[in-house]
Amino acid sequence: MIAGGSIRRFDTLVILMSLAGVALLAWWYLYTMAADMASMAAIPDMPTMAISDWDRRYAAMMFLMWSVMMVGMMLPSVTPAVLIYHAVAKKAKKDGNTITPTWVFTAGYLLIWILFSVLATTAQWGLDQAALLSPALIAYPELLHLR
């Protein structure tokens, strides 16, 4: 019984470390991207940052940003469900039933958020085309008294 308990704890630790590692990598990427933007803004006489024209490269960059942000924000929130699913999968395997592996469950969850990123990128492009975004990505800054 002790060996089984330590295996369960090891499985849980591996899952927690994997989820935390991926989330931390996503947040690190977003932090470095924001730091790069902040360092450019600190340059004296730097013209204000403008929104780039939407071409394939810019759309891909925006999609990557949205996808990484969704992974970084949503992966920690699914951790309890992943652990529960893993326990159910282990029990099903013990009982002789087959069930989708935990990594597939987690990948499916992330795939949904990556598909959401397509919608978010499309919405951002639409707002840009409608001229509803300022260079700071704020719609109608005069309403917020930011001038």
C-alpha positions as CSV (number, residue, x, y, z in Angstrom):
1,M,0.0,0.0,0.0
2,I,2.9,2.4,0.8
3,A,4.3,1.9,-2.7
4,G,1.0,2.7,-4.4
5,G,0.6,5.8,-2.3
6,S,4.1,7.0,-3.2
7,I,3.4,6.3,-6.9
8,R,0.2,8.4,-6.7
9,R,2.1,11.2,-5.0
10,F,4.8,11.0,-7.7
11,D,2.2,11.1,-10.5
12,T,0.6,14.1,-8.8
13,L,3.9,15.8,-8.4
14,V,4.8,15.2,-12.1
15,I,1.5,16.6,-13.2
16,L,1.8,19.7,-11.0
17,M,5.3,20.4,-12.0
18,S,4.5,19.9,-15.7
19,L,1.5,22.3,-15.6
20,A,3.4,24.8,-13.5
21,G,6.4,24.6,-15.8
22,V,4.3,25.3,-19.0
23,A,2.4,28.1,-17.3
24,L,5.6,29.7,-16.1
25,L,7.2,29.5,-19.5
26,A,4.1,31.2,-20.9
27,W,4.2,34.0,-18.3
28,W,8.0,34.3,-18.9
29,Y,7.4,34.8,-22.6
30,L,4.7,37.4,-22.0
31,Y,6.9,39.2,-19.4
32,T,9.9,39.4,-21.8
33,M,7.6,40.6,-24.6
34,A,6.2,43.4,-22.3
35,A,9.7,44.3,-21.0
36,D,10.9,44.7,-24.6
37,M,8.0,47.0,-25.4
38,A,8.7,49.0,-22.2
39,S,12.3,49.4,-23.0
40,M,11.5,50.8,-26.4
41,A,9.0,53.3,-24.9
42,A,11.8,54.5,-22.5
43,I,14.0,55.7,-25.4
44,P,13.9,59.5,-25.6
45,D,12.3,61.1,-28.7
46,M,10.9,57.7,-29.6
47,P,7.8,58.2,-31.7
48,T,4.6,56.8,-30.1
49,M,4.0,53.1,-30.7
50,A,1.7,52.6,-33.6
51,I,-0.4,49.6,-34.4
52,S,1.2,47.7,-37.3
53,D,-0.7,47.1,-40.5
54,W,-2.3,43.7,-40.4
55,D,-0.4,41.3,-42.7
56,R,0.2,37.6,-42.3
57,R,3.2,38.1,-40.1
58,Y,1.5,40.6,-37.7
59,A,-1.6,38.4,-37.5
60,A,0.6,35.3,-36.7
61,M,2.4,37.4,-34.0
62,M,-1.0,38.5,-32.5
63,F,-2.3,34.9,-32.6
64,L,0.9,33.7,-30.8
65,M,0.5,36.4,-28.2
66,W,-3.1,35.5,-27.6
67,S,-2.4,31.7,-27.5
68,V,0.5,32.0,-25.1
69,M,-1.5,34.4,-22.9
70,M,-4.5,31.9,-22.8
71,V,-2.2,29.0,-21.9
72,G,-0.5,31.1,-19.1
73,M,-3.8,32.2,-17.7
74,M,-6.0,29.1,-18.1
75,L,-3.6,26.2,-17.4
76,P,-3.4,27.0,-13.7
77,S,-7.2,27.1,-13.4
78,V,-7.6,23.6,-14.9
79,T,-5.1,22.0,-12.5
80,P,-7.7,20.5,-10.1
81,A,-9.7,19.1,-13.0
82,V,-6.6,17.5,-14.5
83,L,-5.7,15.9,-11.1
84,I,-9.3,14.6,-10.8
85,Y,-9.3,13.3,-14.4
86,H,-5.9,11.6,-13.7
87,A,-7.3,9.8,-10.7
88,V,-10.3,8.6,-12.6
89,A,-8.1,7.4,-15.5
90,K,-5.9,5.5,-13.1
91,K,-8.9,3.8,-11.5
92,A,-10.4,3.0,-14.9
93,K,-7.1,1.5,-16.0
94,K,-6.9,-0.5,-12.8
95,D,-10.5,-1.8,-13.4
96,G,-9.5,-2.9,-16.9
97,N,-11.2,0.0,-18.8
98,T,-9.5,2.2,-21.3
99,I,-9.8,6.0,-21.0
100,T,-8.0,8.8,-22.8
101,P,-4.7,9.7,-21.1
102,T,-4.4,12.7,-18.9
103,W,-2.1,14.6,-21.3
104,V,-4.8,14.3,-24.1
105,F,-7.4,15.7,-21.7
106,T,-5.1,18.6,-20.9
107,A,-4.2,19.1,-24.6
108,G,-7.8,19.2,-25.5
109,Y,-8.5,21.9,-22.9
110,L,-5.6,24.0,-24.2
111,L,-6.8,23.4,-27.8
112,I,-10.1,25.0,-27.0
113,W,-8.3,28.1,-25.6
114,I,-6.0,28.2,-28.6
115,L,-9.1,28.1,-30.8
116,F,-10.5,31.0,-28.7
117,S,-7.2,32.8,-29.6
118,V,-8.2,32.7,-33.2
119,L,-11.5,34.4,-32.3
120,A,-9.6,37.0,-30.2
121,T,-7.1,37.7,-32.9
122,T,-10.0,38.1,-35.4
123,A,-11.8,40.4,-33.1
124,Q,-8.7,42.5,-32.5
125,W,-8.2,42.8,-36.3
126,G,-11.9,43.8,-36.7
127,L,-11.6,46.5,-34.0
128,D,-8.4,47.8,-35.7
129,Q,-10.1,47.9,-39.1
130,A,-13.0,49.8,-37.6
131,A,-10.5,52.3,-36.1
132,L,-11.7,51.5,-32.5
133,L,-8.2,50.9,-31.1
134,S,-5.6,53.5,-30.2
135,P,-1.9,52.7,-30.3
136,A,-2.2,51.8,-26.6
137,L,-5.0,49.3,-27.6
138,I,-7.6,51.4,-25.7
139,A,-10.9,52.2,-27.4
140,Y,-12.0,55.8,-26.9
141,P,-9.2,57.0,-24.5
142,E,-10.9,60.4,-24.3
143,L,-13.8,58.7,-22.4
144,L,-11.3,57.5,-19.8
145,H,-9.7,60.9,-19.4
146,L,-6.3,59.6,-20.5
147,R,-5.2,62.5,-22.6
